[in-house]
Amino acid sequence: MKFTVERDVLADAVAWAARSLPVRPSVPVLAGLLIEAGDVEGTEGLRLSTFDYETSARAMINADVSGEGKALVSGRLLADICRSLPNKPVEMTLEGAKVSLTCGSARFSLQTLPVDDYPTLPDMPAATGTVSSDLFAHAVAQAVTAAGRDDMLPVLTGVRIEIDGSSIALLATDRFRLSHRELTWNPHTPDVTAAALVPAKVLADTAKSLTGGGEIAIALSATGSGEGIIGFEGQAGGGVRRTTTRLLDGEFPKVRSLFPADHATIARVDKAALIESVKRVALVAERNTAVQLAFADGTLTLDAGSGDEAQATELIDASVEGEGITTGFNPQFLLDGLTALEAPFVELAFTQASKPVVMAGAPAADEPANLDFRYLLMPRRLLS
C-alpha cells in the first residue's frame, strides 16, 4: 500500500471517521481506523473506516495511489498526527507490520493492528430519500434538545424518526420534556412509511458533520425499532461520507397525544428578553427548584428563591390571552427549549398550571406561531 494525498483532505477525513471510535473498545482492533487504498467504488482513492459493532463511519477521498492495499492503525493517534502535520502532501506506505507516514520533513512510523481480526462493516441500505443537509442538521439539533441521557432508559436516549410520504417527524423525550419537529424531504417512493429509533448522539453528530454538501441521503433497512440499521450519506471534505448505526430496541412511548388540542391561556413574549430574564433570576434558584412564571395583565413576572435565602424578581412585557396563570419550570430545561426556538417571539400555551406548557416560535407578538417545532415542558412544584 502506497499513496499520496493532500494534508487537509486527509486530516479532515481521518478526524471525521475517528470521531466514532469507542472510548473503551471491547477488543483492541476496534480502536483502529481501516485505511484502504486503490479502487474505491470505481474511483482511485482512499476509504477510511471505523466500526464498533453499533456505528460505522466511512470517508471516501481522492488520492494518488501507487500501490493498492489496506492497513489498520490506531485511529486516535492517526487523527492527532494528521492534525499536527505541516500543510504539505502526505505520503503513506505500508512496510511490513508498520505504516510509514511522511509529510515534508516530518516522519512517523505507526504499528499496524491485525486487519484480519477487524469486523466486516455493514452495507449501506438502499436510499429511502434525500433531504437538504442544512435543514436536516437544524431539525435534528432542535429535536435532540429533549432526548434523554440516562443509559438506564435506553429507549429515551433515542430520537424517533417517522416517515410518512414527503414528511419526516422527529420526536424525543426524557419524561420531563418533549420535542416534536416536522420537516419535508424527497422520498424515492411517494407513499413510503417507515419508523426508526436512532441514538440521539449518533444522529446529532452525523447530521452536523454532513452539512458540507447540498443533500443527505437517508437509508432504512427495515421499519420499526431494533429490526435493522439506518444509514446517512452526504458530501463533505471533497468526498463521500457515510454513517450507519443500529436502531435502538424497545417501544418508544406514544407521545403525540400529550400535545393538547385546546388551551386556556396563550402568552407571547420576546424570546431574547425572556432568555436573559430566566438566566438572571435562576442565579438565586436553589438546586432542583423552579423558576416561577406568573402571567397577568400584559406582564410576565419571574421569581426565584425563597425564605431567608437569596431571592430575585423581574418583570417583562407579555401579551396574554385568556386567564392569568402562575406556574414554574426547571430553569435549564426552560432555557434549552427557548434556545432551540429560532423565532424572535415565543408562544407559551397552557391548559392549567399543573399541566405542561407547549412552546413554539412566532415571527411577531400578533402573528401565528410556527408549529414545525414544538417543545412541551412539564411544570415543577412551586415552593410555598
Summary of the structure (lengths in Angstrom):
residues: 384
radius of gyration: 25.0
end to end distance: 72.1
largest distance: 79.0
contacts: 1289
relative contact order: 0.11
helix: 22%
strand: 44%
